[in-house]
Amino acid sequence: QSTYTEPFLTTGLLQFENGRVAYPDGTVSMDAIAISQLDLQVIRNTNGELNLLQLAAGLAGNASNVEAPAGEESAATEQATEWALQLDQFSVADSQIELLDNATEQPSNLATSLAFALGNINNQPGTIMPLSLQLALASGGELSLEGETALLPEPALQADARLTDLNLTAMQPYLNELAALNLDSADLFADLALTVNPEE
């Protein structure tokens, strides 16, 4: 049973643009879904358990208690795969993620702003989806990522990432777990090429 009582997710604006359903063609499409002023709080308790995972486990447990009549589950799955789904653009802007970690000896609190965009989303194998991600940490520094990804038939990623003036002293609680090392000042700059290829 979850020990968390505060909301972990709040959002100021959720916008849908030009949704369409065609039947019997079996297509569902939408021009855009945009989320702004989202505030996500991820908490790890002293036992190392994440609040989001506890929620997911609770939802999975509730779903397992609902049994579909014989034959209906496979029929529903088959029917779902026949529908063509298309979302031209999904975006998150003007948002924040906060990580509260109570599992380390010195509790950690990391916060970052979030901007994210993913385009050409659908359920057709081999679809290439452009993505972008920007994080600006409250402790100092930025991370940006630009590239392309695919979800089906297997996840794949090709992207360039840039770390700019990333303040590593915010990671002190985790360094304490590994070694007797104290960072008075440390910044990280890096350009990275990221590749996830299921064929390799």
C-alpha positions in Angstrom: 0.0 0.0 0.0 1.3 3.4 -0.9 2.5 5.8 1.8 2.2 8.9 -0.3 -0.7 11.2 0.2 0.3 14.3 -1.8 -0.4 14.6 -5.5 2.6 13.7 -7.6 1.4 15.3 -10.9 -0.4 18.5 -11.6 -0.9 20.3 -14.9 -2.2 23.8 -15.7 -3.3 23.3 -19.3 -4.0 20.2 -21.5 -5.0 21.1 -25.1 -6.2 18.8 -27.9 -6.3 20.0 -31.5 -8.4 18.6 -34.4 -9.2 15.1 -33.3 -10.8 12.8 -35.9 -12.2 9.2 -35.8 -13.1 7.4 -39.0 -15.2 4.2 -38.9 -15.3 1.7 -40.4 -11.9 2.8 -41.9 -10.4 2.3 -38.4 -8.4 5.5 -38.1 -7.9 7.8 -35.1 -5.9 11.0 -35.7 -5.2 14.3 -34.0 -3.1 17.3 -35.0 -1.7 18.0 -31.6 -1.7 17.3 -27.8 0.0 20.1 -25.8 0.7 20.1 -22.1 1.9 23.1 -20.2 2.6 24.0 -16.6 3.0 20.4 -15.7 4.6 19.7 -12.3 5.8 16.2 -11.7 7.2 15.2 -8.3 9.2 11.9 -8.1 9.9 10.7 -4.6 12.2 7.9 -3.5 11.6 6.9 0.1 14.2 5.6 2.6 13.6 2.1 1.4 14.5 3.1 -2.2 11.0 2.8 -3.5 9.7 5.3 -6.1 6.2 6.8 -5.7 5.5 6.3 -9.4 6.4 2.6 -9.3 4.1 2.1 -6.3 1.3 3.8 -8.2 2.0 1.6 -11.3 2.0 -1.6 -9.1 -1.3 -0.6 -7.6 -2.9 0.0 -11.0 -1.6 -3.3 -12.3 -3.0 -5.1 -9.3 -6.4 -3.5 -9.8 -6.4 -4.4 -13.5 -5.5 -8.0 -12.7 -8.6 -8.3 -10.5 -10.8 -7.6 -13.5 -11.1 -10.7 -15.6 -12.3 -10.5 -19.2 -14.8 -13.2 -20.4 -13.2 -16.0 -22.3 -12.2 -15.1 -25.8 -12.9 -11.4 -25.4 -9.3 -10.5 -24.4 -7.7 -11.8 -27.6 -10.5 -10.4 -29.7 -10.0 -6.9 -28.1 -6.3 -7.1 -28.7 -6.7 -8.1 -32.3 -9.2 -5.3 -32.9 -6.9 -2.7 -31.3 -4.0 -3.6 -33.6 -6.2 -3.1 -36.7 -6.8 0.6 -35.9 -4.4 3.2 -37.3 -3.4 5.8 -34.8 -1.8 9.1 -35.8 -0.7 12.1 -33.6 1.1 14.8 -35.5 2.7 16.5 -32.5 2.9 15.9 -28.7 4.6 18.6 -26.6 5.3 19.6 -23.0 6.3 23.1 -22.2 6.8 25.5 -19.3 7.0 22.5 -16.9 9.0 21.1 -14.0 10.2 17.8 -12.7 11.4 17.5 -9.0 13.2 14.5 -7.6 13.2 14.1 -3.9 15.6 11.3 -2.9 15.4 10.2 0.8 17.3 6.9 0.2 20.7 8.5 0.4 22.4 9.4 3.7 22.2 13.0 2.7 18.8 13.6 1.2 18.9 15.0 -2.3 16.5 17.5 -4.0 17.0 18.0 -7.8 14.7 20.1 -9.9 14.7 20.9 -13.6 12.5 22.7 -16.1 11.2 20.6 -19.0 10.4 21.2 -22.6 9.7 18.2 -24.8 8.3 17.6 -28.3 7.7 14.4 -30.3 6.2 14.4 -33.8 4.7 12.0 -36.3 3.5 9.5 -33.6 1.7 6.5 -34.9 1.4 2.7 -34.5 2.9 1.8 -37.8 6.2 -0.2 -37.7 9.3 1.6 -38.9 7.8 5.1 -38.3 10.6 7.7 -37.6 9.6 10.4 -35.1 11.6 13.6 -34.6 12.1 14.5 -30.9 13.6 17.3 -28.9 14.3 17.7 -25.2 15.5 20.6 -23.1 16.2 20.5 -19.4 17.5 23.4 -17.3 18.5 22.3 -13.8 17.8 24.6 -10.9 21.2 23.8 -9.5 22.8 25.0 -12.7 23.4 23.7 -16.2 21.4 22.6 -19.2 20.9 19.5 -21.2 19.5 19.5 -24.7 18.8 16.6 -27.0 17.7 16.6 -30.7 17.2 13.6 -32.9 14.9 10.9 -34.1 13.3 7.8 -32.5 11.2 4.8 -33.4 9.0 2.6 -31.2 7.9 -0.2 -33.4 8.8 -3.0 -34.1 11.6 -2.3 -31.5 12.7 0.9 -29.8 15.5 2.8 -31.6 17.2 6.2 -31.1 19.6 8.4 -33.0 20.2 11.8 -31.3 22.8 14.4 -30.4 23.0 15.6 -26.8 24.7 18.6 -25.3 25.5 19.2 -21.6 26.3 22.9 -20.9 27.7 24.2 -17.6 26.2 21.3 -15.7 26.9 21.8 -11.9 28.1 18.5 -10.5 28.0 19.6 -6.9 24.3 18.7 -6.9 25.4 15.1 -7.2 27.3 15.2 -3.9 24.7 13.0 -2.0 25.4 10.2 -4.5 29.1 10.7 -4.5 29.0 10.3 -0.7 27.7 6.8 -1.3 30.7 5.8 -3.4 33.7 7.5 -2.0 35.0 10.1 0.5 35.0 12.8 -2.2 33.8 16.4 -1.7 33.1 18.6 -4.6 33.6 22.3 -3.9 33.1 23.3 -7.6 32.7 21.2 -10.7 31.0 21.9 -14.0 30.6 19.5 -17.0 30.5 20.4 -20.7 30.0 17.6 -23.2 28.7 16.9 -26.7 27.4 13.3 -27.1 26.1 11.2 -30.0 23.5 8.7 -28.8 22.5 5.6 -30.7 20.1 2.8 -29.7 19.9 0.2 -32.5 18.2 -3.1 -31.8 20.0 -4.7 -34.7 23.4 -4.1 -33.1 
